[in-house]
């Protein structure tokens, strides 16, 4: 059976806890700030770190896993804001 992977942007603002070590940053957990009940997602694995330019801003991307789900966090280094995405798998009809 085939599956489709769909990436969905998180609708709320997100808050991210980081570790800075030897000049590198690593996300530890994140949560959706606008949710009434905050459920922190603890990051078990950073799969990939990348970056690209978006106008004058450098965007750093973190592809992460919490053990079950896959996420992508984007840090805008000019505004110091975060965006988050979750990847969902579903069966292909």
Secondary structure, 3 states (H helix, E strand, C coil): CCEEEEEEECCCCEEEEEEEECCEEEEEEEEECCCCCCCCEECCEEEEEEEEEECCEEEEEEEEECCCCEEEEEEECCCCEEEEEEEEEEECC
